[in-house]
Amino acid sequence: MKIYVVGGAVRDELLGLPVSDRDYVVVGATPEEMERLGYKPVGKDFPVFLHPKTHEEYALARTERKVARGYKGFQIRAAPDVTLEQDLERRDLTINAMARDETGRLVDPFGGAADLERGLLRHVSPAFVEDPCAYCGSRASRRASASRSPPRPWR
């Protein structure tokens, strides 16, 4: 079992912004293992757990596949063999598809850190095309626009 800080916390740290909310992804675990370790299950649509001491949210690594229209039309698969890279691939923008492991090593399979440096918003995969309006209201775009070098629209 490996635990990673993911998404906005990694992005904000790289931008030099205060990190107020951390999301964690757990790779290589089952819901039963999480409960044995004292994590409390709280997720309805996919396995999310509260840490026994900090009460922060820890989600099992998962993949999502669009199977119907709308926000709920996804088939979700959370399993111990889902990799960190597969979990990150389901995210909207490359700047949100980064992680840090327990040693602080940056995991950035889609070039999010370089995109932050260039001020570029770029989607991770073609799956993002299914809901292009998510970009307009995304927290990432609002936070990035407040940074010292606001991202430009992707090309």
N, C-alpha and C positions, 0 to 999 in steps of 0.2 A: 504494500500500500504506500502510495506517494501522495503528498499534499502540495498543492500549488496555490499561490495567490494569483488571481487572474483579472483580466478586464481593466475596468476604469482605475483601480488602485495602482496598477502597474503604469498605465498611461499617465495618470496624474503625477506619480512620482517622477517619471522621466521628464515631465514638463516643469518640475519644480513646484508643483501645486500641493497644498495640504491634502492628505489622504484621510477622508473621514469615514469611508465605507470600504470594507474589504470583502471580496467574494473569494471563496475557496473552491477548488475542484479536487476531488479525491479520485485517483486512478488506481485501479487494481483491487477494489474492495466491493463487497456485497452489502446490501441493506442489513443483513443479519450480523455481519462483522462490525458495522458501524454501531448497531445497537449494543452488541457485546462490549464495545469500548466505552459505552455510556452516552453516546450521541442520541438525541431525541428526534425521532422522525416527525417532520412537519410538512413535507411536500405532498401536494395532492396530485399533480400531473406528472411529476418525476421525483426521484429520491433526493430529498433535501433534508438535512439534519442540523440540529442546533448543537454546538459544542457543549460538553457537559459543564465547563467552567465559564467560558467567555460568552456563551450563547450566540456566537457568530454563526452564520449559515455556511454549511459545507454541502456541496452538491456532488453526487457521483458523476463521473465523466459520462457524457451521453452524446448520441448522435440524434439528429432530427431530419426527417424526410417529409416533404410536403406531399400530402395525400388528398387534400380537399381545400376548397377555397376558405378564406378567412383566417383569423388569428389562431383558431383552435384546430385547424386542419393539418396537424403534424403527427407523424408516427415517431414516437420517442423510444430509443433503445438505450438503456443504461445497463452496463455489464462490466465485469472486471477486465475484459479484453479490449474495451474502448480506450484508445490511446489519448494522451493529452492533445496531440495534434488533431485528431478527429474531433475532439470537443471544441478546440479553438476554431476549427473550420466552420462551425455552424454560426459563428458570430457575425455581426453586421459589417464592421469596418476593421481593417488591418490594425488600426491603433487600439482596438479593443480586443484583439486576438493575440495578446501577449501574456506571458506568465512568468512568475519567479518561483524557483524551487526553494526548498528549506535552507539551502546554502546561499541564496541570493542570486543564483545564476539566472540570467534572462533567457527565456525560451521564446523565440520570435520566428516561427516558421513562415510567416507571410510578409515580413518586412515592415512591420508596424513602426519600429523605432526609426527606420530610415524615412518612412512617410511622415512621422512627426517632425523630423529635422527639415524635410522639404516643404512642410506645410501642406501636405496632400491628404485628402480624404479618398480612400479607395476601398471598394468592397472586397471581401475575402473571396467570395465564390459567386457563381451565377445565381445561386439560390436567393441572394439579396434582391435580385430583379423582381421577385414575386411581390415585394412590398417596398417599392422605392420611396414611398412617403415616410417610412420609418426614419430615413436620413434627415428629413426636414425637422422632425421634432426630437431627434435623438439627443440624449444628454451629452454624448461625446461632442457633437457639433457645437452645442452651447458652451461646454467647458473649454473646448479647443479655441473657440472664438475669443474667449476671455484671456487666453495665454498671450505670451509676448509675440508669437508669430502664428497668427490664425491660419488654419489650413485653407487651401483653395479647393474648389470643387474638383473631383477626380476628372481625369481626361478620358 
